[in-house]
Amino acid sequence: MISSKDAIDLEDKYGAHNYHPLPVVLSKGKGVYVWDPEGNKYYDFLSAYSAVNQGHCHPHIIKALREQGETLTLTSRAFYNNVLGEFEQKLTQLFGYDKVLPMNTGAEAVETAIKIARKWGYQIKGIPENEAKIIVCDNNFHGRTTTIISFSSNSNAKDYFGPYTPGFISIEYGNTDQLKEALKDDNVVAFLVEPIQGEAGVFLPDEGYIKAASDLCKANNVLLICDEIQTGIARTGSLLAVCGNCTCSNQCERQPEHYVRPDMIILGKALSGGVYPVSALLTDNIVMDVIQPGQHGSTFGGNPLGCKVALASLEVVENENLIQNARKLGEIFRNEMNKLKEECSLIVSVRGKGLLNAVVIDDDPSGDAAWNLCVNLKNNGLLAKPTHGNIIRFAPPLVMTEEQLMECVSIIGKTFKEYMN
């Protein structure tokens, strides 16, 4: 097997330098663990940015991948296949929408939502063609396509990639007054928002913000689009982050006093358990029916291999009670991190929901404390990654046990205290 050093050298020489990985090479994964080529074992506390909610190489998902891979992998949408309809039925019934449009990556699903919202604006809402506007939030992260970076506030993702796509209004995240003001523009067709801003550092809005946004959008005949690519599929302790604090059994019960039903839901990442790229846009007939044959699509979108993998991934979430586990372990983790905060001046604050959490480090965002801490965590057997300079995101697979979580809490505490000394 290739060594870690050789693997890093090959990537540096032959690959584009569009990422800055932690200095660790992964060659194997199972459940909550990953291994490097030298056999060193680590807890995964990033879960491929919440794509591996079901754990690495879950046997039920891999079995579905293997069986379908030996049967039929790709037909394109030039023909029907015998798995897509089953996948579409499962997804629409589980989340409560009329229609789903399957794609592959999260960014593709966001682009799909933007296109459909604009077309809905012209054909249903009746605004003048080519004048549609979509409201977005500062510090958003919805992907890195040209259209999406056009409304990014991250200069590193945006600079020197123009000219940029027009038609977007950016407001402060969590600010309902600014949303209310932006909605006065009659050409606004949608508000695109993350229920929790994951990439920005696990920022949670005030309780009731998404519900207030939903009410404002309805009052102004504007579509609410929630990007649940990172927060969906049980990550935050409910099937979707917009479920709020509802009581979940194997799936969200959508209690009306808590649940917000967006006009569009964007899913990806853990929809396939991190095994195969699958994303989806869910909405109702009045919106989805503006798309006609030839107006949007993807060769791989809705392929039988991806659909079968996604079905198996959703079965794991339901059968193994990952919603409840994420909620329970998330509360334990935040409590333990707040205890550590009392002992460790490095920690400014702890925030999160379910098993999507972050610790803010007492350092300037341009400093290297969070990065050095993550390197030290790696050396102690736990993998995490900084975001926005001085924030460490902690998001383990949802199959983690309480015993494993407490072992990880010990590793984090030991690493932070050693760093201070």
N, C-alpha and C positions, 0 to 999 in steps of 0.2 A: 504493500500500500504506500502511496505517496506520503511523504512527511509533511508536517505542518509548515515548515520553512519552505519547502519546495512548492507547496500549494499557494502560499502567499506570494512567492517570487514569480510564479507563472501568471497569477492574476495581475500583479503589478506591471509585468512586461507586456502582456497581450490584451489585457482588459482595459476598458475605459475607466478613468478614475472618477466616476460619478458617485461613489460611496466612500465613506471613511469608516470601515469596519473596526470593531474591537479586535485586538490581535489574538484571535483564537480561530482555529479551523475545525469545523464540525464534519464528522464523517458518518455518524450514526445517531439515531434518536429512537426513544421508546418511552411513551407516556410523558412524564414530566422531566425526563433526563435526556441529555445529549452527551456524546463522547467525541473526543478529538482522535486523530490517527494514532496517537501514542497511547491511547487507552485511558486518558484522564476523563473522569466523569463530572458532569456539571448539572446543576438545576437550571432549567430554562425559565427565566423570569421575564421574557419578552414575548414568547409564543409567536414569533414571526409577525410582530405587530398585531397580535390578537387573531391571527389566522388559524393557529393550532389550538383552538379552544378545547378540542376533543383529545388532545395529547398527540404526541408524535406517533405516526404509523399505527393508528388504532386498528386492531385486527378486523373489526367489523367493516370499517371503511376500506381497508386494503383488500379484503375478501371481495367486496363489490367491485373495486377497481380491477382486480385480477380476472374475475369472472366476466365482466363486461368487456375488458380488454381483449379477451380471447374470443369474443362473440362478434362485436361490432363497435367501432370507435367513432367513426365520422361518416356522415352522409351528406353534409351541408344541408341547407334548408330548401334545396331544390326538390327534396322528397320529404315525406313524413318519416319519422322513425317511431319505434314502438315503446320508447321510454320518455320522450319529451312530454307527452300529454299527461302521463302519470306524475311527473315532476311538477308540471304546471298546476295540476289539480291539488297536489299536496301543499304547494307554496301558497296558493290563493286561499285555500281553506284554512290553513294554519294562521295566516296573518289577516285574513278577512278582507280581501280585495277581489275585484272581478277578474282582473287580468294581470299577467306577468310577461315581461319581455326579458328573456335571458341573454346575457352577454358573457364575457370572460373575466375581465379585470374590473376593479373598482372604478378606475378613471373612465373606462368605457361606459359603465352604468351611469356615471355622473353626466357624461356627454349626452347619453340617451335622454336623461331627464331634462337637460337643458333644451335639446331639440324639440322634445314633445311639448314641454311647457310653452315654448315660443309658438309652435304651431297651434296649440290650444288657444293661445292668446289671440291669434289672427282669425281662426275659424270659428271659435266659440265665443270668446269674450268680445271680439269685434274691434280690436285696436288696429291702427293702420299698419300695413305690412312693413317690415324692417325697422319698426320702432319699439319693439318689445324690450323691456328692461327686467332684470332679475336682481333682487336684493340679496346681498351676501354679507358676511361678517368679517371684521378685521381678524387677522391671525388664523383664518380658516386654513384647512388642508383638505382638498378634495381630489388631489392628483397632480400630475405634472404635464398634461397635454397643453398645447398652445392656448386653447380657449381657457382652460382652468387657471393657468398661471397668470392670465390676463387680469384676473380679479384677486390674485394673491397679494398679501402685504409683506411677504418674505422676499427681500431684495435678492437673496442668494438664489432663490428659485426663479426669479423673474428677470433680473437685469440682463440686458443684451440678447434677449430672445424676442424682442418686438419686431414689427409692429403688433400691437395687442388687439384682441377682439373687443369691440365696444359692446355696450348694452348692460353694464353691471353697475349697481349702486352699493357701495360698501358702508356699513354702519358698525357701531361698537357692539360687540357680542354681549348679550344680556340686557341691552338698553331698549326697553319697550317704547320710550319716548321717541328715540331716533327711528325706530321701526314705524311708529305711527306717522311720523313726519314724512318718511320715505314713501309710505303707502298713499300719500296724497297725489302722487303722480299717477295719472290715469293709464299710463302705458306700462305699469308694472304688472307682470304676469305671474311672478312667483317669488317666494322667499326660500332660499336654499340655506339650510343651517344644520350643524352638527349638534345633537342633543347634549353631548359632552365634547369639548374640543380636545381630542386625544393628542395629536401631534404637537399642539401648542403647549402641552404640559399638563394634560388632564384637568382642564378648566371646566368646572361645573357652574352653570348659571344659577341664579337664585331660584328657589323652589317656586314653581308656577310660571316660570318664564315661557316655556314651550306652550303651555296651555294658553297664556295670554297672547302669544304670537299666533296661535291657531285661531283664536277668537278674532283678532284683528284682521287676519287674512280672510276669514270667512266674511267679515263685514265689508271688505273691500273687493270681493270676488277675485281673490288672488290665491294661487296654489301654494300650500305649504309643502315643501320638499325636505324630508329629513334624511340626511346622510348617516345611515347606521352601518356603514361598511366595517368600522372598527368596534362600534359599541353594540351591535346587534348579535343575535344568536347566543344569548345567555351571559355575555361577558359582564354586564353590569348588575347581574342578579335578577334580571327579568328578561323575557324573550327579546324585547326591544327596550332601549333606554327610555323611549317615550312612554313606556308602560308606567313610569313613575314608581310608586311604592305599592303597586297592586299585589295581591296575594296570588302567587303562582302555584299551580299543581304541576303537571308535566308540561303544560303550555300556559301562556298568559290567559287569564280569565277576563282581562280588560274591564275592570270595574270602572263604571262611568265617571265616578268622582275623581279618578286619577288618570285614566288613560286618555291620551291624545291620539286621535286618528288623523295622521297627515294625509294630504291628498296623494302624495307619492312617498314611497319608502325605497331607499337604495340599499341593497345588500351586497356583500362580497366576502372576502377573506374566509371566515369560519363557516360560511355556507357550504364549503366543501371540505372542512376540516384541515385545510392547508395541504391537501393531497393533490388537487388539480384546480386550475383557475376556473372559477364559476362566480358570476355576479348576476344580479337581477334588479329590475325595476318593477315595483308593484304599484298599481293604480286601478281606478275604476273605468268602466266602459266609456263614460262621457269624456274622459281624457285620452285613454289609450286608442280609442277608435279614430282619432285624427290621423294615425299612422296607417298608410295603405301599402300594398305590396310594392317593393322596390325603393321605398323611401328611407328605410333604415334596416340594418342587418349586420351579420357577421358570419363568416364561413364556419367558425367553430362554436358560435353561440347556440346553445341548445343541443349540442352534440350528445349522443347517447352515453358516452363514457362519463362526461361531466355530470349529466343528469342523474345517473345511477350513483355516482360518488356523493352527490349532494343529498340524495334521498337517504343514503346510509348515514351521512353526517348528521342529518336532522334526527334520525332514529336514535343515535347515540345521545344527543342532547336530551331527548325525551326519556329514554330507557334508563339512563344513568343519573337522572335528576340533577343535571349540571346547573340549572337555574338556581335551585335551592343551595347547592354547594357553593356557587359563586357568591351568593348573598351572605351565607354563614361565614365562609372563610374571609371574605372581604372585611366584615366587621371585626373579626379577630385580628386581621393583619393591621388595620388602621389603629386599633386599640394598642397593639404591641409597638407600632411605630411611634405613637404618641407617648408611650412610656419611655421609649428610647430618646425621644426629643427632650424629655425632662433631664436626661442624663448626658445628652450630647448636644453641645452648642452648635455643632455643624448643621443641625436640622432647624430650618426656619419654620416650616409648616408641612403638614401631611394632608392630602386630599384624595378623593376618589369615590368610586361607587362600585359595589361588587368586587371583582378582582381586576379592575382597572384603576390603578392607584399611582400616586406620584409623591415623591419627597423633594421638597425644595431645599437646596443646599445654600448655606451662608457664604456666597461668593458672587462676584460680578459675573453676569452671563458670558463675558469674554474670558473668564478665568478657566482654570483647568482642574479645579477640585472635583467636580462631578465626574469628569473623565478618569482622573486618577483613582477615584473611589471605585468606579466600575472595573478598572483594570485590577485593583486589589480584590474586589469581589470575585472576579474571574479566578484569580490565584487561590482564592479560598473555596472555589467550587460552585459559584453562582453567577449566572450571566444576566446582566441588565445593560441598558444603554442610556446615555444622557440625551436629553432633548432641550433645545433652546439654552444650551450652555450650562446652566446651573440647576437643572431639574433631572431627577432620575425617575424613569417610569418603571413601575413594577407590575407585570401582568403575566403571571404563570398560567399554564394550561388549567382548565377548569376541572380536570380529573384529579387534581392534587388532593391529598388527604390532609387532615388536620395535623397529624404527626409529621408529615413532610413539611407542611407550612411552618410549624414551630422550629424545625431544624433550620429552615431557611431564615427565620427570624433571628436565630442564634448566629448564623453566618453574617447577616447584615449588621447585627449589634457588635460582634467581634471586629468586623472590618472597620466600621466607623470609629470605634474606640481606639483601635490600633492607629488609625490615620491621625487622630487627634494627638496621639503621643509621639 
